Amino acid sequence: MSENKDLQVAEPATSVEGVKFVYDFTEGNKDLKDLLGGKGANLAEMTNLGLPVPPGFTITTEACKVYLDSGEEPAALRDEVSAHLDALERRMGKKLGQADDPLLVSVRSGAKFSMPGMMDTVLNIGLSDKSVQGLAAQAGDDRFAWDSYRRLIQMFGKTVLGVDGELFEDALEAAKTAKKVTVDTELEAADLKKLVTRFKRIVKTEAGRDFPQDPREQMDLAVKAVFDSWNGDRAKLYRRQERIPHDLGTAVNICSMVFGNLGPDSGTGVAFTRDPASGHQGVYGDYLQNAQGEDVVAGIRNTVPLAELEKIDKKSYDQLLQIMETLENHYKDLCDIEFTIERGQLWMLQTRVGKRTAGAAFRIATQLVDQGLIDETEALQRVTGAQLAQLMFPRFDEDAKVEKVGRGIAASPGAAVGKAVFDSYTAVKWSRSGEKVILVRRETNPDDLDGMIAAEGILTSRGGKTSHAAVVARGMGKTCVCGAEELEVDTKRRRMTVPGGHVVEEGDVISIDGSSGKVYLGEVPVVPSPVVEYFEGRMHAGADDADELVEAVHRIMAFADRKRRLRVRANADNAEDALRARRFGAQGIGLCRTEHMFLGDRRELVERLILADTETEREESLKQLLPLQKKDFVELFEAMDGLPVTIRLLDPPLHEFLPDITELSVRVALAEARKDSNENDLRLLQAVHRLHEQNPMLGLRGVRLGLVIPGLFTMQVRAIAEAAAERKNAKGDPRAEIMIPLVGTVQELEIVREEADEVIAEVEAATGVALKLSIGTMIELPRAALTAGQIAEAAEFFSFGTNDLTQTVWGFSRDDVEASFFTAYLEKGIFGVSPFETIDKDGVGSLVAAAAKAGRETRPDLKLGVCGEHGGDPESVHFFHEVGLDYVSCSPFRIPVARLEAGRAATQSQGSDHR
């Protein structure tokens, strides 16, 4: 190939305000991905490294954005392309599509972020009825020329002219059938010439025009098609899934063709510098003789392993391995490479930092540290919390034969197998008998908590990722699939009907995949996660039985823990969860929800409290609840000894502790019909009607309960104080923090705080133990965030309840909106991601940042944390680091993810991108 210095590009006749829209491969580098796209930037980088790259040039993403915004290409673009095409033709010694010896080019997309297969490519631009003859003569191979021509018409027809690709495939199959062959390489020149005629007729019929014979028209139309493909349905869907911005646009790479379909000494392939599945070093990839690049990814013919290339063409194989080593050392990462061999000459068509599995990501990061290619800080940027989460949850054996019967929302990852049960009582009963069960409900509520704890997994036909079932399941590390609407759940008859009419009776075995949302009949074998065993202390890094993945995770987590500033706490409501959280690395409890302690066998006491008509009855109920609450807190302080425990006083509306209004009404009506009415049921029904609220999210809950039900909060505060005193007397180190929920004004907090301080002083006097119990509040209402400076006068800490803050800022209930309109909002691009999954930085996030700043202006030592679901979301953790919070709190199973992301946030390097 010619030296790069021989290339001279004439200046275009016109320009637009000095904007340059076209760059030769010799002009760019790998750091210009925003402008040249990933493919163009990396082609330029390989050219700079002196690797064998076919000459070409790149039309920038800026040109694409102008086109997408205006519907027209920039006025200067045609002249710039002409100037670069002229230079390319001079270098190659031939003109695009000339009759006797045509220059052919490929037109390929290339966005900043890799979007494999999502946008369009056209090869062999420049072939026509005349130039195909010249190509045949120059190559000395009629078959090759006509094969290349039929490929151009097929790709151009489908990609540029919108012809149904199946029509071309059917015609190709018909040609093979007529010839009685099975693969296209067995078609001869005459067969392919007939096929070209057939393809041209298809274009004429379907597109209403002839296949263009002017090579420049072919190229210009192909460029526009690539621009248009940026907004194709599959590209938009992929970007939503990968959270790639929609306004980046794509570059277009115009590259001189090299041919892998010139015979057995030619071919095309894909190579990886390491195994993208495992991370292991070796020779990985596929090769296909006598083929063009699209044949490999299209699966038209069976490839051979890359190692086979050594036998086929050792010279090219050795050169390729040398280039692979050069690229990996240069990029300091796993590289994904596309190459073509043209009659023994190796050409590099693309390289990029390769996508990999979660396990490979962790292994490769530590391998590169050991090789001295990257440091620990960079290693943290090579892995993500989402990848760690994938490694933590058990998964189904992908090789097993399964029968899928439905699909819902993947609400909480993991793989669960068990007998279908349709109520919590049965779930608990069967579980205690040693049965593994899946709790199947239309939707869950707090009454289902026991059953959810007992079950291997939860399946609901309603709800979304932030429904009760989803939130609680994630907190417990339970597999959960929500909103599987195609499944008809009949809890009365204890059965579920699946598409096709098959009925799943109670006791039938089902399997649910919380990572994909899929539901299966029967038992699907489960593969356990060694990473969870490591976090739980059942597998030790460095031990003989520890695999290299566990070793890699251990090392990366150690990096993260050394680097992070944010502390990570757990949302945990009992000693068992607290101990699990501690094993997972929790540095305290950021949210203990006391309402979960009021369920089960204490429900009757709570009902008495709600039904109390006199102060004496109310005080008696509180008196009986006090020792039970104290016991809860003693166990919690023992499990978390020496670490902070933030206890939220009762938050939910009281009706949640009473029977369902419909079930209770039916029960009372039936009893009255039998003249066997129950006085307690009648009082309960009256209470349910009295406490019923149109929107309990905005009703009598949180601090409002403590203010209108005398003694409720002071009972809880006394239980906390007495438990702390008892633990101190036992030589423990309890560090309790009392959190008042749903405060909207400082006056609410001041009243509750004054009562709490009095109770704490009484306990100190009675026990002789000095207690240091800090009192703070949740910031979960917009008014609280806006008046945070005032509230900080009475609060020693803030914990942002971002679940409710998101609801109140947006004005919608998370339990209702996901199923009703979130899908449409995501599809229309209103949401890039659900604001309940990742914090809305512009709205909710701005309130968090403003409240944190105002609170610390009032009280510089104010402790700041977050305890909503966002505390375990990778992207949200980075935001909380940026705004200066002290800690995040999340469910126990998300603690490692939060630890990792806190370390990544602390070491985030500008411009680093390893998607």
Stockholm file with secondary structure:
# STOCKHOLM 1.0

chainA/1-915         MSENKDLQVAEPATSVEGVKFVYDFTEGNKDLKDLLGGKGANLAEMTNLGLPVPPGFTITTEACKVYLDSGEEPAALRDEVSAHLDALERRMGKKLGQADDPLLVSVRSGAKFSMPGMMDTVLNIGLSDKSVQGLAAQAGDDRFAWDSYRRLIQMFGKTVLGVDGELFEDALEAAKTAKKVTVDTELEAADLKKLVTRFKRIVKTEAGRDFPQDPREQMDLAVKAVFDSWNGDRAKLYRRQERIPHDLGTAVNICSMVFGNLGPDSGTGVAFTRDPASGHQGVYGDYLQNAQGEDVVAGIRNTVPLAELEKIDKKSYDQLLQIMETLENHYKDLCDIEFTIERGQLWMLQTRVGKRTAGAAFRIATQLVDQGLIDETEALQRVTGAQLAQLMFPRFDEDAKVEKVGRGIAASPGAAVGKAVFDSYTAVKWSRSGEKVILVRRETNPDDLDGMIAAEGILTSRGGKTSHAAVVARGMGKTCVCGAEELEVDTKRRRMTVPGGHVVEEGDVISIDGSSGKVYLGEVPVVPSPVVEYFEGRMHAGADDADELVEAVHRIMAFADRKRRLRVRANADNAEDALRARRFGAQGIGLCRTEHMFLGDRRELVERLILADTETEREESLKQLLPLQKKDFVELFEAMDGLPVTIRLLDPPLHEFLPDITELSVRVALAEARKDSNENDLRLLQAVHRLHEQNPMLGLRGVRLGLVIPGLFTMQVRAIAEAAAERKNAKGDPRAEIMIPLVGTVQELEIVREEADEVIAEVEAATGVALKLSIGTMIELPRAALTAGQIAEAAEFFSFGTNDLTQTVWGFSRDDVEASFFTAYLEKGIFGVSPFETIDKDGVGSLVAAAAKAGRETRPDLKLGVCGEHGGDPESVHFFHEVGLDYVSCSPFRIPVARLEAGRAATQSQGSDHR
#=GR chainA/1-915 SS CCCGGGCCCCCCSCCBTTBCCEEETTTCCTTCHHHHHHHHHHHHHHHHTTCCCCCEEEECHHHHHHHHHHSSCCTTHHHHHHHHHHHHHHHHTSCBTCSSSCBCEEEEEEESSCCTTTSCEEEEETCCTTHHHHHHHHHTCHHHHHHHHHHHHHHHHHHTSCCCHHHHHHHHHHHHHHHTCSSGGGCCHHHHHHHHHHHHHHHHHHHSSCCCCCHHHHHHHHHHHHHHHTTSHHHHHHHHHHTCCTTSCEEEEEEECCCSCSSTTCEEEEEEEECTTTCCEEEEEEEEESCCHHHHHHTSSCCEEGGGHHHHCHHHHHHHHHHHHHHHHHHTSCEEEEEEEETTEEEEEEEEECCCCHHHHHHHHHHHHHTTSSCHHHHHHTCCHHHHHHHHSCEECTTSCCEEEEECEEEECSEEEEEEESSHHHHHHHHHTTCCEEEEESSCCGGGHHHHHHSSEEEESSCCTTSHHHHHHHHHTCEEEECCTTSEEETTTTEEECTTSCEEETTCEEEEETTTTEEEESCCCEECCHHHHHHTTSSCTTSTTCCHHHHHHHHHHHHHHHHCCSEEEEECSSHHHHHHHHHTTCCSEEEEEGGGGGSGGGHHHHHHHHHCCSHHHHHHHHHHHHHHHHHHHHHHHHHTTTSEEEEECCCSCGGGGSCCHHHHHHHHHHHHHTTCCCHHHHHHHHHHHHHCCSCGGGSSCTHHHHHHSTTHHHHHHHHHHHHHHHHHHTTCCCEEEEEECSCCSHHHHHHHHHHHHHHHHHHHHHHCCCCCCEEEEEECSHHHHHTHHHHTTTCSEEEECHHHHHHHHHTCCHHHHIIIIIHHHHHTTSCSSCTTTSCCIIIIIHHHHHHHHHHHHHCTTCEEEECSGGGGCHHHHHHHHHTTCSEEEECGGGHHHHHHHHHHHHTCCTTCCCC
#=GC SS_cons         CCCGGGCCCCCCSCCBTTBCCEEETTTCCTTCHHHHHHHHHHHHHHHHTTCCCCCEEEECHHHHHHHHHHSSCCTTHHHHHHHHHHHHHHHHTSCBTCSSSCBCEEEEEEESSCCTTTSCEEEEETCCTTHHHHHHHHHTCHHHHHHHHHHHHHHHHHHTSCCCHHHHHHHHHHHHHHHTCSSGGGCCHHHHHHHHHHHHHHHHHHHSSCCCCCHHHHHHHHHHHHHHHTTSHHHHHHHHHHTCCTTSCEEEEEEECCCSCSSTTCEEEEEEEECTTTCCEEEEEEEEESCCHHHHHHTSSCCEEGGGHHHHCHHHHHHHHHHHHHHHHHHTSCEEEEEEEETTEEEEEEEEECCCCHHHHHHHHHHHHHTTSSCHHHHHHTCCHHHHHHHHSCEECTTSCCEEEEECEEEECSEEEEEEESSHHHHHHHHHTTCCEEEEESSCCGGGHHHHHHSSEEEESSCCTTSHHHHHHHHHTCEEEECCTTSEEETTTTEEECTTSCEEETTCEEEEETTTTEEEESCCCEECCHHHHHHTTSSCTTSTTCCHHHHHHHHHHHHHHHHCCSEEEEECSSHHHHHHHHHTTCCSEEEEEGGGGGSGGGHHHHHHHHHCCSHHHHHHHHHHHHHHHHHHHHHHHHHTTTSEEEEECCCSCGGGGSCCHHHHHHHHHHHHHTTCCCHHHHHHHHHHHHHCCSCGGGSSCTHHHHHHSTTHHHHHHHHHHHHHHHHHHTTCCCEEEEEECSCCSHHHHHHHHHHHHHHHHHHHHHHCCCCCCEEEEEECSHHHHHTHHHHTTTCSEEEECHHHHHHHHHTCCHHHHIIIIIHHHHHTTSCSSCTTTSCCIIIIIHHHHHHHHHHHHHCTTCEEEECSGGGGCHHHHHHHHHTTCSEEEECGGGHHHHHHHHHHHHTCCTTCCCC
//
